[in-house]
Structures are given as structure tokens and as C-alpha cells.
Amino acid sequence: MRQTLSADKWQQSVQHVRALLTLCLLTLSLTACMTVLAYRLSSGAALVLAQWVAGVSALLHLAVVGGLARLAVQAARIRKYVQSGGKQTTQSKQLRGSIRRVIGAMLLMILFSIAALALPVSLPVIMRVPEVGMLFVMLIGSLLIHRFNIRRACQRLSEDIPAAQHAAQRTLVL
């Protein structure tokens, strides 16, 4: 079994997480628009459609969590493979820090997923008390901020893995 992903596969995994995050933002925005439309029209069908879109958004949030978990596991495997010689290089320590950042981003994304999972159930409350709709503003704003955090963590991970592999090859003693 191969211990590392190729550079192309690694970049595809990172791009996949970024694309899923963009879809999360778009579906959350669409849910907000559909909820406003349902409120204005007082339509049950529009509310059901908004709940369906919110459910899709929740599934996309969970997919982002899965993608980040996959990146963290693959990076941990690479770190273990790089340290198989027993040497602790600076690049290996940087890789460990990058893995921790990705795990932290994943844990925060789990909290966003819980909020997204509760959204379809809470839409009727938003219909009765429109002021609660500010929840959408907070969710979208915090998800935008977290998107930059995830992008930076994935980018650092993508930079630190080749550096750690290169350092391990340099220090390899036969």
C-alpha cells in the first residue's frame, strides 16, 4: 500500500474541499433567499423547498468535515512515513502544526455542521419570528471567515508536505 498521495491527487483533494465550501456558502445563501420568499408569499410549498435546500446545505457541511478529516488522516500518514527513520526535522514539526490547524478547522466545521443540521427544523420558527432570520447573516458571515481559515490551513499543509518529504530524503542515511 502506498503511503503518500501523488501531488496531483493531493491538490485535487484540497480543491475538492474548497469547492464544497463554496457550495455550502451558496446553498446557505439560497436557503436564506428561499426563506424570505416563503415569508413574503406565506407559502407552505416555498417553506418546504427552503427546508429541502437547508437539508442539502447540511449534507454539504458534513461533506466538508469528511474532506478535512481525509486530508488530516492522509497528512498524518505522510508524517508517520517521513518520520520512519526516527529523525525529527524542522519540516516535520511544521507539518505537525499544519495537521493540527486542519484538525482545528475540522472541529470548528463540525460545529457549523450541527448548526446547519438544525436549520431545516428551525425554519418554521424563522417564519413566525422574522427577526430570528439574523441567524442566516451570522452563519454566512462566520462561514465566510472560516472559509479563509480552511483555505490557509490547506495551503500550509500542501506546502509543508513536500518540504517534509524532501527533508526526509535529504537526511536519509543508508
N, C-alpha and C positions, 0 to 999 in steps of 0.2 A: 504494500500500500504506500502510495506517495504521501510524504509528509507536508508538502507545500503545494499551494496553488500556483499556476503559472501567472505571470504578470498580467496577461490579458484577462484571465478568469477573475483575478483579484480586482482589477479595475471595473469589470462588469458587475461584480458583487457590490462594490461601492456605488456605482452608478444606479444599480437597482434600488438600493436603499434611498438614494436621493430622489429617484423618480417616484417611489412610493410615498415619500414625504410630501412631494409636490401634489400628488393625487389626494393625500389626506387633507391638505390645505384647501384644495379645490372642492372636494366633497363637503367639507365643513362649511365653506362659504355657500355652496349650493343649498345645504340644509338650512342655513340662516335665511337665504332668499325664499326658499320654499315655505318656511315657517311664516315669514312676513306675508307672503301671498295667501297662505291659508288663513291668517288672521284677518286680512283685508276682505277676503271673499267669504269668510265664515263657512268654508267648505270642508267637509269631512274627507273628501277624496284627496284634496291637496294636503291635508294633515297626514293621511296615510302615506302619501307619496313622500312627504318630508321625513316621516319616520323610517321609511324604507331607505332613503338616501343616508340618513343618520346611521342606520344599521350597516350599510356598505362602508361608511366612514369608519365605524368602529372596527370592522374587519380589516380595513387598510391599516389602521393604527396597530392592530395585532400583527399584521404582516411586517411592519417596520420593526417591531420588537423582535420578531423572529429573524429578520435580516441582520439586525445588530447583534443578536446572540450568535448567529452563524459566523459573523466577522470576528467576534471576540474568541470563539472557540478555535477557529482556524488560526488566528494570530497566536493564541496560547500554544497550539501545536507547533507552530513555526518557532516560537520562543523555546519550547522544550527541545526541539530538534537542533536549534542553534546552540543551546547550552549543553548538548550531549557530551561535549568534550570537557565539561566541568569548569570552563572559564566564564567569568562574569565580566563582560566588556561593558564599556560605557553605552554602546549602542543597544546592548541587551537591556540595560537598565532603562534607557529611553523607551524601548519597545514595551517594557513592563508598564511604564507610565501611560503610554498610549492605550494599552489594553485596558487599564483602569479607567481612563477617560471614556472609552467606548462602553464599558460596563456601567459607568455612572450615567451616561446618556441613555443607555438601555433601561436602567431603573427608573429614570425620570419619564421615559416614554411609556413605561408600564402604568405610571400614574395618569398620563394623558389617555391611555387606552381605557382605564377604568372610567374616566370622565366621559369618554366617547361611548362606552357601553351603556352608561346611564342616560345618555342624551335621548334616544328614542322613547324611553319611558317618561322622560320629563317634558317632552314637547306639549302634551295637553296642559301642563301647568303653565308653560310659557304662553299658551293661547289664552288662559284665563287671567294671568297677571303679566301683561306685556313688558313690564319693567324688568322682569327676570331675563328678558332677552339679551341683556347686557352680558349674560353668560357667554354668548357667542363671541362678543368682542374680546372678552378675556381669553377664551380658548384659542381664538385665531391669533391674537397678539402673542400669547405665550408660545404657541406652536411655531410662529414665525421666528421668535427669538431662539427657541430650542433647535429649529432647523439649522441656524448658523452654527450652533454649538455642535450638532451632529456632523455637519459638513467639515468643520475644523478638526474634530476628533478622527473622522475617517481619513481626511487628508494627512494628518500626522501619522496615522497608522500606516497609510500607503507609503509614506516617506521613510518611516523607521524600519519597516520590514526588510527592504533591500539593503539598507545600511547595516542592519544586524547580521544579515546573511553574508554580506561582503566582509564584515569584520570577523565573522566566524571562519570564513575561508582563509583570511589572512593569518589568523592565529592558529590554524590547524597544523599540528605537529605530527609528522609521520615517524 
